[in-house]
């Protein structure tokens, strides 16, 4: 199965498989040209059908463990193994967005970053339902900058990262009006919208459009 | 913004990138099964169209008989929902050891390597799958075949002279023929039945099916062929059927008859299999293995005692 970005006339690329809910898979795709992303969420029946074939959605990036299917699918087993998506789920909070974002990278072999105890303490102060998403953002920033260890300074630095996107003063002011706990997620969504529009600066026009999409949850 | 084109014209310009590689994954699975099975010299399935005729009992006693002759033997217990080989061999509670190379099977009496669903299960737990798999026989069937594929492809058997696969009950166009199709370069099947006319009738269908699809049947083992009274030592038939006649009609070899034997039954139940070659019932199994060896040209490595053609019980 393939998805086509009708705007860019390009196949969207498979990114990863996540597990947003019990017996369900979220398969994320991204357009290589505009960066637009979406996740196709399967219902439990489809997921079980694929599981029963012993085939990994999106292709294999690793060697299957012995009896991967048997051990992962038996209800009660003396030798069950944790599934990657389940491991991601354990880090997720109650927010569906953070649950999805917690799984980012789970389908790809990425070397885990080291966190100092001070940096972990800082993360503990963030509400748990948003923590996985913030952690994911900080780690993406750290990897992009080539940091091997996440310190409080890296966390602080990542707050000002715009991922190559400029913000007009007016838009920045309106972003600051969004409650702090949800601001990182809103920022990501607004920047994604801006990229979809093909602009390099988030201005008040983009903010207005963003408000139309998900501003009912925010004061912006 | 440029006007959007229709999907057909967009697709005509794009090359389809098959990054999911579903077919490759399935081919890889098949190659893995072939590679694992390729290291095993001879592969035999023990099957029957009918349940409860003694397939597992026959399997372990044939395995023991072959092992006594110096062969390196493995047993694959493919009866996922009713695994009983580990219990009969006194191996209940053992588990696979999982390594990067695959699952290492527990080793039982006479060095027999055993793979069974039982090794995954908690005590007294039945096989139950996650999700609503149990609601749909279609999904369940797919799932079970994939699990069997893992049993064939994921076990590190090492060098084996012989693998005996104990199949679940089922006749034509059922799970056993599908499993048989899964095992590359299978050498043949041992079909187990009782003399019961009901059992013989079902087994006959299996034999006809095997003949029609060109699958080699090594022969038939008649289990529970009679009962030897421990008190008066008189042998009495348990059923009125005629398996010899069935074999003649279908052109299949009668490999041997195994009478009901209390000592053998108790040994299987207790997980302490009979191994004393002076036991007449043990000699019956030895004779069956010789007939199989002759057909498959299996080279017996260690000399064993000369056994009369039909030892008294």
Interface residues (C-beta under 8 A of the other chain):
Chain A: X1 X2 X4 X6 X7 X9 X10 X11 X13 X14 X23 X44 X45 X47 X48 X49 X51 X52 X53 X54 X55 X56 X57 X58 X59 X60 X63 X65 X66 X67 X68 X69 X70 X71 X73 X74 X75 X76 X77 X78 X79
Chain B: X1 X4 X5 X7 X10 X11 X13 X14 X16 X17 X19 X20 X21 X22 X24 X25 X26 X29 X95 X96 X98 X99 X100 X102 X103 X119 X120 X121 X122 X125 X127 X128 X129 X130 X131 X132 X133 X139 X142 X143 X146 X147 X149 X150 X154 X155
